[in-house]
Amino acid sequence: MNKQKLLRIFVSSTDKAGDKILYEALVFRAKEAGLKGATVLKGVLGYGGSSVLHSYKFWEVEEKIPTVIEIVDEEEKIMKFYESIRPRLEAMRYGCLVTITDTEVLLYKAGQKKFF
């Protein structure tokens, strides 16, 4: 087993980073930073510091739902990445939550890149 850190960033699906969707911008930044991997999870119901409930309804065109970006890597790389995005997260109008926890990686197998 390999001890790593799990960084979770809780935002809304409609949060922006300039003219880009925030969760997309964060995943691209994580990739540029060389982190092992990132996953975006969209929730069906949640609330944050504002206590406003956000839920997914299949008929809504622009859904505002809870979204979590999960990133796993070594502590040093995770913290360096976090410090690089921290100012942007702290400046968010509607807020966010960032957590870090210990995790153990049982398997990390890189696949072969396929080109179409």
N, C-alpha and C positions, 0 to 999 in steps of 0.2 A: 504494500500500500504506500501511496505517496501523499504526504500531507500538503495541502494547498489551501487557498482562501477562496471563498465564494463572495463576490460583490453583488449586491442586489440594489437596483435603483428603481424606486417606485414613482411612476409619473402617470400622466394621462395620455391617452392615445392622440389627443389633439394638441399637446404641447409642442411648441416650435423652438428651433434653434436657428434664428434668422429666418430664412425662407424655407428651411427644411423641417421635416418632422423630427422631433427631438430623439425618439428612440432609434430612428435610422441613422441620424448623425452620430449618436453614441456608439452604435455597432461599427460604423465605418471607422471611427476614431480608434476603437479597440483593435480593429484589424490592422490599421496603420501602425499602432503601437506594438504590434507583434504578439498580442495576447493570444493564448491558446484557443479560445473560442468564446462566443457570446450567443445568447438566445433571448428572443423577445417573447414574452408570454402575455397574452391579452386575457383579462379577467371578464367575468360576467356581472360581478357586483362588487362594490367596494366604496370606501370613503377614506379621507385623510384628515389632515389638521383642520380643514374648514368644516368638517362634519357633513358635507354635502354628499349624498349618495349618488353614485354613478352606476348605471346598469346598462347592459347590452340589450337592445331591442332590434330584432332582425329587420324591421321596416325602416329604421333610421338610416339616412344616407350618410351623414357625418356623425359617426358614433364617438361619444366621449366616454371611454371606458378605462378602467384601471389597467395599467400596463407595467410590466416588470421586465427589466433588462438584467439578465444573469450573466456574470462573467467569472470564469475560474482560471486561476493561474497562481504563481508564486506570490507570496506576500509583498515582496519588494516591487514587483512589476505592477501588481494591483494598486498599491499605494501611490506609485509614481503616476499611474494612469488617473487615479482618483484626484490627485492634486492638480493634474492638468485640466480636468473638467469641473473641478469644484467651484471656481468663480462663476461659471455659467449656471450651475445648479443653484448656487446661493442667490443669483439674480432673478430666478424664476418668479414670475408674478403670482402664480397660484401655489407654489411650494412643491416639495417632493420629500421623499424619505430615502436615505441611503444606509444600508447595513452591510456589515462584513462578518462572516462566520468562518470557522474552521471547517474544512471538508477533507475527506480522504478520497482520492481518485483510485478507483479499482482498475479502470482500463481507459487508456487514451490512445486510440489507434488512428493514425492519420490514414485517410483513404487516398487513392490515386486520383489526381485531377483528370477530369474528362473534358475534352474540347470537342465542340460540335462542329 
